[in-house]
Amino acid sequence: MPYEKLTQLKSKLIIGTKQTVKAINQGKASEVYIAEDAEAHIKAKVMEAANEKQTPITFVDSKKKLGEACQIDVDASTVAIKTKE
């Protein structure tokens, strides 16, 4: 389950659309998670960047569950996992 993986990787998470896109463009994201119920323009923006950099994308069903998995008190539309440096 993707949510469990995110909970275990808390210190390696990049949360939020702006930060996720920035990390993808800088080559600092090894994987991206996008909530299915996120707004279409947010999904499109992140998917475009991820596809351009060939970053794997995993879709999850809920912004609320994604935020909970990241252990934050708000919903999260997109999350990236930092690459090993």
The first five atom37 places (N, CA, C, CB, O) and aatype in JSON, in Angstrom:
{
  "aatype": [12, 14, 18, 6, 11, 10, 16, 5, 10, 11, 15, 11, 10, 9, 9, 7, 16, 11, 5, 16, 19, 11, 0, 9, 2, 5, 7, 11, 0, 15, 6, 19, 18, 9, 0, 6, 3, 0, 6, 0, 8, 9, 11, 0, 11, 19, 12, 6, 0, 0, 2, 6, 11, 5, 16, 14, 9, 16, 13, 19, 3, 15, 11, 11, 11, 10, 7, 6, 0, 4, 5, 9, 3, 19, 3, 0, 15, 16, 19, 0, 9, 11, 16, 11, 6],
  "atom_mask": [
    [1, 1, 1, 1, 1],
    [1, 1, 1, 1, 1],
    [1, 1, 1, 1, 1],
    [1, 1, 1, 1, 1],
    [1, 1, 1, 1, 1],
    [1, 1, 1, 1, 1],
    [1, 1, 1, 1, 1],
    [1, 1, 1, 1, 1],
    [1, 1, 1, 1, 1],
    [1, 1, 1, 1, 1],
    [1, 1, 1, 1, 1],
    [1, 1, 1, 1, 1],
    [1, 1, 1, 1, 1],
    [1, 1, 1, 1, 1],
    [1, 1, 1, 1, 1],
    [1, 1, 1, 0, 1],
    [1, 1, 1, 1, 1],
    [1, 1, 1, 1, 1],
    [1, 1, 1, 1, 1],
    [1, 1, 1, 1, 1],
    [1, 1, 1, 1, 1],
    [1, 1, 1, 1, 1],
    [1, 1, 1, 1, 1],
    [1, 1, 1, 1, 1],
    [1, 1, 1, 1, 1],
    [1, 1, 1, 1, 1],
    [1, 1, 1, 0, 1],
    [1, 1, 1, 1, 1],
    [1, 1, 1, 1, 1],
    [1, 1, 1, 1, 1],
    [1, 1, 1, 1, 1],
    [1, 1, 1, 1, 1],
    [1, 1, 1, 1, 1],
    [1, 1, 1, 1, 1],
    [1, 1, 1, 1, 1],
    [1, 1, 1, 1, 1],
    [1, 1, 1, 1, 1],
    [1, 1, 1, 1, 1],
    [1, 1, 1, 1, 1],
    [1, 1, 1, 1, 1],
    [1, 1, 1, 1, 1],
    [1, 1, 1, 1, 1],
    [1, 1, 1, 1, 1],
    [1, 1, 1, 1, 1],
    [1, 1, 1, 1, 1],
    [1, 1, 1, 1, 1],
    [1, 1, 1, 1, 1],
    [1, 1, 1, 1, 1],
    [1, 1, 1, 1, 1],
    [1, 1, 1, 1, 1],
    [1, 1, 1, 1, 1],
    [1, 1, 1, 1, 1],
    [1, 1, 1, 1, 1],
    [1, 1, 1, 1, 1],
    [1, 1, 1, 1, 1],
    [1, 1, 1, 1, 1],
    [1, 1, 1, 1, 1],
    [1, 1, 1, 1, 1],
    [1, 1, 1, 1, 1],
    [1, 1, 1, 1, 1],
    [1, 1, 1, 1, 1],
    [1, 1, 1, 1, 1],
    [1, 1, 1, 1, 1],
    [1, 1, 1, 1, 1],
    [1, 1, 1, 1, 1],
    [1, 1, 1, 1, 1],
    [1, 1, 1, 0, 1],
    [1, 1, 1, 1, 1],
    [1, 1, 1, 1, 1],
    [1, 1, 1, 1, 1],
    [1, 1, 1, 1, 1],
    [1, 1, 1, 1, 1],
    [1, 1, 1, 1, 1],
    [1, 1, 1, 1, 1],
    [1, 1, 1, 1, 1],
    [1, 1, 1, 1, 1],
    [1, 1, 1, 1, 1],
    [1, 1, 1, 1, 1],
    [1, 1, 1, 1, 1],
    [1, 1, 1, 1, 1],
    [1, 1, 1, 1, 1],
    [1, 1, 1, 1, 1],
    [1, 1, 1, 1, 1],
    [1, 1, 1, 1, 1],
    [1, 1, 1, 1, 1]
  ],
  "atom_positions": [
    [[0.84, -1.2, 0.0], [0.0, 0.0, 0.0], [0.88, 1.25, 0.0], [-0.96, 0.01, 1.23], [1.77, 1.36, 0.84]],
    [[0.65, 2.16, -0.91], [1.51, 3.35, -1.01], [1.5, 4.22, 0.24], [1.09, 4.18, -2.18], [2.52, 4.83, 0.58]],
    [[0.37, 4.29, 0.94], [0.3, 5.15, 2.11], [1.27, 4.69, 3.2], [-1.14, 5.19, 2.66], [1.9, 5.51, 3.86]],
    [[1.38, 3.37, 3.38], [2.29, 2.83, 4.4], [3.73, 3.16, 4.05], [2.11, 1.3, 4.53], [4.53, 3.49, 4.93]],
    [[4.07, 3.08, 2.78], [5.43, 3.41, 2.33], [5.75, 4.86, 2.66], [5.58, 3.15, 0.82], [6.85, 5.17, 3.14]],
    [[4.8, 5.75, 2.42], [5.03, 7.18, 2.69], [5.2, 7.44, 4.18], [3.87, 8.01, 2.15], [6.04, 8.26, 4.57]],
    [[4.43, 6.76, 5.0], [4.55, 6.94, 6.44], [5.95, 6.57, 6.91], [3.5, 6.11, 7.18], [6.51, 7.23, 7.79]],
    [[6.5, 5.51, 6.34], [7.84, 5.05, 6.73], [8.94, 5.98, 6.22], [8.07, 3.64, 6.22], [10.04, 5.99, 6.78]],
    [[8.68, 6.73, 5.18], [9.69, 7.58, 4.55], [9.53, 9.06, 4.9], [9.65, 7.41, 3.05], [9.97, 9.92, 4.13]],
    [[8.92, 9.37, 6.03], [8.57, 10.75, 6.37], [9.72, 11.74, 6.19], [8.1, 10.8, 7.8], [9.51, 12.83, 5.68]],
    [[10.92, 11.37, 6.59], [12.05, 12.3, 6.5], [12.49, 12.56, 5.06], [13.22, 11.76, 7.3], [13.25, 13.5, 4.81]],
    [[12.03, 11.76, 4.11], [12.44, 11.9, 2.71], [11.34, 12.51, 1.85], [12.84, 10.57, 2.15], [11.47, 12.53, 0.62]],
    [[10.25, 12.99, 2.46], [9.12, 13.47, 1.69], [9.23, 14.95, 1.34], [7.85, 13.22, 2.44], [9.71, 15.77, 2.13]],
    [[8.77, 15.27, 0.15], [8.61, 16.65, -0.3], [7.11, 16.81, -0.53], [9.47, 16.98, -1.63], [6.54, 16.19, -1.42]],
    [[6.48, 17.65, 0.28], [5.02, 17.75, 0.28], [4.57, 19.05, -0.37], [4.48, 17.64, 1.71], [5.11, 20.12, -0.08]],
    [[3.59, 18.95, -1.25], [3.02, 20.13, -1.88], [3.39, 20.21, -3.35], [0.0, 0.0, 0.0], [4.44, 19.74, -3.77]],
    [[2.51, 20.82, -4.11], [2.68, 20.86, -5.56], [3.89, 21.66, -5.99], [1.44, 21.44, -6.21], [4.69, 21.19, -6.79]],
    [[4.04, 22.87, -5.46], [5.16, 23.72, -5.87], [6.5, 23.06, -5.56], [5.08, 25.1, -5.17], [7.4, 23.04, -6.39]],
    [[6.62, 22.51, -4.36], [7.87, 21.86, -3.96], [8.11, 20.57, -4.75], [7.86, 21.55, -2.46], [9.24, 20.25, -5.09]],
    [[7.03, 19.84, -5.04], [7.16, 18.6, -5.81], [7.65, 18.89, -7.23], [5.81, 17.87, -5.87], [8.58, 18.23, -7.7]],
    [[7.05, 19.86, -7.9], [7.47, 20.21, -9.26], [8.92, 20.69, -9.27], [6.54, 21.3, -9.85], [9.7, 20.34, -10.15]],
    [[9.28, 21.5, -8.28], [10.65, 22.0, -8.18], [11.64, 20.84, -8.02], [10.78, 22.98, -7.0], [12.68, 20.8, -8.67]],
    [[11.31, 19.89, -7.15], [12.18, 18.73, -6.92], [12.31, 17.88, -8.18], [11.64, 17.88, -5.77], [13.4, 17.41, -8.5]],
    [[11.2, 17.68, -8.89], [11.25, 16.91, -10.14], [12.17, 17.6, -11.14], [9.82, 16.74, -10.74], [13.04, 16.97, -11.73]],
    [[11.97, 18.89, -11.33], [12.76, 19.64, -12.32], [14.24, 19.67, -11.98], [12.24, 21.05, -12.44], [15.08, 19.76, -12.87]],
    [[14.57, 19.6, -10.7], [15.96, 19.6, -10.27], [16.55, 18.19, -10.2], [16.08, 20.27, -8.91], [17.71, 18.0, -9.83]],
    [[15.74, 17.2, -10.56], [16.21, 15.81, -10.52], [16.35, 15.27, -9.11], [0.0, 0.0, 0.0], [17.12, 14.34, -8.88]],
    [[15.62, 15.85, -8.16], [15.74, 15.45, -6.76], [14.57, 14.6, -6.28], [15.86, 16.67, -5.9], [14.45, 14.34, -5.08]],
    [[13.71, 14.16, -7.19], [12.56, 13.32, -6.83], [12.72, 11.94, -7.48], [11.22, 13.99, -7.27], [12.87, 11.84, -8.69]],
    [[12.67, 10.91, -6.66], [12.79, 9.55, -7.2], [11.44, 8.95, -7.56], [13.49, 8.65, -6.21], [11.36, 8.02, -8.37]],
    [[10.37, 9.49, -6.96], [9.02, 9.0, -7.2], [8.03, 10.08, -6.79], [8.76, 7.67, -6.43], [8.3, 10.86, -5.88]],
    [[6.89, 10.11, -7.46], [5.87, 11.12, -7.18], [4.54, 10.43, -6.9], [5.73, 12.12, -8.36], [4.18, 9.44, -7.55]],
    [[3.82, 10.95, -5.93], [2.47, 10.47, -5.6], [1.49, 11.59, -5.87], [2.39, 9.99, -4.1], [1.69, 12.73, -5.45]],
    [[0.41, 11.26, -6.58], [-0.61, 12.24, -6.93], [-1.97, 11.7, -6.48], [-0.6, 12.55, -8.47], [-2.32, 10.56, -6.77]],
    [[-2.72, 12.53, -5.78], [-4.06, 12.13, -5.35], [-5.03, 12.23, -6.52], [-4.55, 13.01, -4.17], [-5.04, 13.23, -7.24]],
    [[-5.83, 11.2, -6.72], [-6.8, 11.17, -7.81], [-7.82, 12.3, -7.69], [-7.52, 9.83, -7.83], [-8.32, 12.79, -8.69]],
    [[-8.12, 12.71, -6.44], [-9.13, 13.76, -6.25], [-8.53, 15.17, -6.21], [-9.89, 13.5, -4.98], [-9.21, 16.12, -5.83]],
    [[-7.28, 15.3, -6.61], [-6.66, 16.63, -6.73], [-7.25, 17.34, -7.94], [-5.09, 16.52, -6.85], [-7.78, 16.7, -8.85]],
    [[-7.16, 18.64, -7.95], [-7.67, 19.42, -9.08], [-6.91, 19.06, -10.35], [-7.56, 20.93, -8.79], [-5.71, 18.77, -10.32]],
    [[-7.61, 19.08, -11.46], [-7.05, 18.65, -12.75], [-5.79, 19.42, -13.13], [-8.08, 18.79, -13.84], [-4.83, 18.82, -13.62]],
    [[-5.78, 20.74, -12.91], [-4.6, 21.52, -13.31], [-3.38, 21.17, -12.46], [-4.9, 23.01, -13.21], [-2.25, 21.26, -12.93]],
    [[-3.6, 20.78, -11.21], [-2.48, 20.37, -10.34], [-1.92, 19.05, -10.83], [-2.94, 20.26, -8.86], [-0.71, 18.89, -10.96]],
    [[-2.82, 18.09, -11.1], [-2.36, 16.79, -11.6], [-1.61, 16.95, -12.91], [-3.54, 15.84, -11.78], [-0.56, 16.34, -13.11]],
    [[-2.13, 17.77, -13.81], [-1.51, 17.97, -15.12], [-0.11, 18.56, -14.99], [-2.38, 18.87, -15.99], [0.82, 18.14, -15.67]],
    [[0.03, 19.55, -14.11], [1.32, 20.21, -13.93], [2.38, 19.23, -13.42], [1.17, 21.39, -12.94], [3.51, 19.21, -13.92]],
    [[2.02, 18.44, -12.42], [2.97, 17.49, -11.84], [3.25, 16.35, -12.82], [2.42, 16.93, -10.51], [4.4, 15.93, -12.96]],
    [[2.21, 15.85, -13.49], [2.4, 14.76, -14.45], [3.3, 15.2, -15.6], [1.05, 14.29, -14.98], [4.14, 14.42, -16.06]],
    [[3.13, 16.42, -16.07], [3.96, 16.92, -17.17], [5.43, 16.95, -16.76], [3.5, 18.33, -17.6], [6.3, 16.49, -17.5]],
    [[5.71, 17.48, -15.58], [7.1, 17.55, -15.1], [7.66, 16.15, -14.89], [7.18, 18.36, -13.79], [8.8, 15.87, -15.27]],
    [[6.87, 15.26, -14.29], [7.34, 13.9, -14.01], [7.6, 13.13, -15.3], [6.33, 13.15, -13.16], [8.6, 12.43, -15.41]],
    [[6.71, 13.27, -16.27], [6.91, 12.58, -17.55], [8.13, 13.09, -18.28], [5.68, 12.73, -18.43], [8.87, 12.32, -18.9]],
    [[8.35, 14.4, -18.21], [9.51, 15.01, -18.87], [10.82, 14.48, -18.29], [9.46, 16.53, -18.74], [11.78, 14.24, -19.02]],
    [[10.86, 14.3, -16.97], [12.07, 13.83, -16.29], [12.06, 12.32, -16.06], [12.24, 14.54, -14.96], [12.97, 11.77, -15.43]],
    [[11.03, 11.64, -16.59], [10.88, 10.19, -16.45], [10.87, 9.76, -14.98], [12.0, 9.47, -17.2], [11.49, 8.76, -14.62]],
    [[10.17, 10.52, -14.16], [10.02, 10.21, -12.75], [8.76, 9.36, -12.58], [9.93, 11.52, -11.88], [7.69, 9.74, -13.05]],
    [[8.87, 8.2, -11.92], [7.7, 7.34, -11.74], [6.58, 8.04, -10.97], [8.11, 6.06, -11.01], [6.82, 8.78, -10.01]],
    [[5.34, 7.8, -11.4], [4.17, 8.39, -10.77], [3.3, 7.27, -10.19], [3.36, 9.26, -11.78], [3.04, 6.26, -10.86]],
    [[2.85, 7.46, -8.96], [1.89, 6.55, -8.33], [0.66, 7.37, -7.99], [2.49, 5.85, -7.05], [0.76, 8.42, -7.36]],
    [[-0.51, 6.89, -8.41], [-1.75, 7.58, -8.08], [-2.36, 6.94, -6.83], [-2.75, 7.53, -9.26], [-2.39, 5.72, -6.69]],
    [[-2.84, 7.8, -5.93], [-3.54, 7.34, -4.74], [-4.94, 7.94, -4.78], [-2.78, 7.75, -3.42], [-5.18, 8.91, -5.5]],
    [[-5.86, 7.38, -4.02], [-7.26, 7.76, -4.18], [-7.67, 9.04, -3.46], [-8.11, 6.67, -3.7], [-8.71, 9.61, -3.8]],
    [[-6.9, 9.52, -2.47], [-7.42, 10.59, -1.64], [-6.36, 11.58, -1.16], [-8.1, 10.01, -0.46], [-5.31, 11.19, -0.66]],
    [[-6.67, 12.88, -1.32], [-5.8, 13.93, -0.78], [-5.74, 13.83, 0.75], [-6.3, 15.34, -1.2], [-4.68, 14.01, 1.36]],
    [[-6.88, 13.53, 1.35], [-6.96, 13.43, 2.81], [-6.06, 12.32, 3.32], [-8.42, 13.18, 3.25], [-5.29, 12.52, 4.26]],
    [[-6.15, 11.13, 2.7], [-5.32, 10.0, 3.11], [-3.85, 10.26, 2.84], [-5.76, 8.73, 2.41], [-2.98, 9.83, 3.6]],
    [[-3.56, 10.96, 1.75], [-2.18, 11.29, 1.41], [-1.59, 12.22, 2.47], [-2.1, 11.94, 0.01], [-0.45, 12.03, 2.9]],
    [[-2.36, 13.21, 2.88], [-1.91, 14.1, 3.96], [-1.69, 13.35, 5.26], [0.0, 0.0, 0.0], [-0.7, 13.59, 5.96]],
    [[-2.6, 12.44, 5.59], [-2.47, 11.65, 6.81], [-1.22, 10.76, 6.75], [-3.72, 10.78, 7.02], [-0.51, 10.62, 7.75]],
    [[-0.96, 10.16, 5.6], [0.22, 9.3, 5.45], [1.51, 10.09, 5.63], [0.21, 8.62, 4.09], [2.52, 9.55, 6.09]],
    [[1.46, 11.37, 5.28], [2.63, 12.25, 5.43], [2.69, 12.85, 6.83], [2.59, 13.37, 4.37], [3.6, 13.61, 7.16]],
    [[1.71, 12.51, 7.63], [1.61, 12.97, 9.02], [1.52, 14.48, 9.11], [2.8, 12.48, 9.81], [2.18, 15.11, 9.94]],
    [[0.68, 15.06, 8.23], [0.4, 16.49, 8.3], [-1.1, 16.66, 8.55], [0.84, 17.23, 6.98], [-1.88, 15.74, 8.32]],
    [[-1.48, 17.83, 9.03], [-2.86, 18.08, 9.44], [-3.76, 18.59, 8.31], [-2.88, 19.06, 10.56], [-4.91, 18.94, 8.55]],
    [[-3.25, 18.63, 7.1], [-4.03, 19.11, 5.96], [-3.94, 18.08, 4.83], [-3.53, 20.51, 5.47], [-3.11, 17.18, 4.86]],
    [[-4.81, 18.23, 3.84], [-4.78, 17.35, 2.68], [-3.52, 17.63, 1.86], [-6.05, 17.54, 1.81], [-2.98, 18.73, 1.9]],
    [[-3.06, 16.63, 1.13], [-1.92, 16.8, 0.24], [-2.29, 16.29, -1.15], [-0.67, 16.06, 0.79], [-2.69, 15.13, -1.3]],
    [[-2.17, 17.14, -2.15], [-2.48, 16.74, -3.53], [-1.35, 15.94, -4.14], [-2.78, 17.96, -4.39], [-1.57, 14.96, -4.85]],
    [[-0.12, 16.39, -3.85], [1.06, 15.73, -4.43], [2.18, 15.62, -3.4], [1.56, 16.5, -5.68], [2.33, 16.47, -2.52]],
    [[2.95, 14.55, -3.53], [4.09, 14.3, -2.65], [5.18, 13.67, -3.5], [3.7, 13.39, -1.43], [4.9, 12.87, -4.39]],
    [[6.41, 14.03, -3.22], [7.54, 13.39, -3.91], [8.46, 12.78, -2.85], [8.33, 14.42, -4.8], [8.52, 13.23, -1.71]],
    [[9.17, 11.75, -3.26], [10.19, 11.15, -2.4], [11.54, 11.63, -2.91], [10.11, 9.57, -2.41], [11.85, 11.52, -4.1]],
    [[12.35, 12.17, -2.0], [13.67, 12.68, -2.37], [14.57, 11.55, -2.85], [14.32, 13.41, -1.19], [14.5, 10.43, -2.35]],
    [[15.42, 11.88, -3.82], [16.41, 10.93, -4.29], [17.51, 10.8, -3.23], [17.0, 11.36, -5.66], [17.69, 11.68, -2.39]],
    [[18.23, 9.69, -3.31], [19.38, 9.52, -2.41], [20.47, 10.45, -2.9], [19.88, 8.03, -2.36], [20.76, 10.53, -4.1]],
    [[21.08, 11.13, -1.95], [22.15, 12.09, -2.35], [23.5, 11.59, -1.89], [21.89, 13.49, -1.76], [24.51, 12.25, -2.13]]
  ]
}
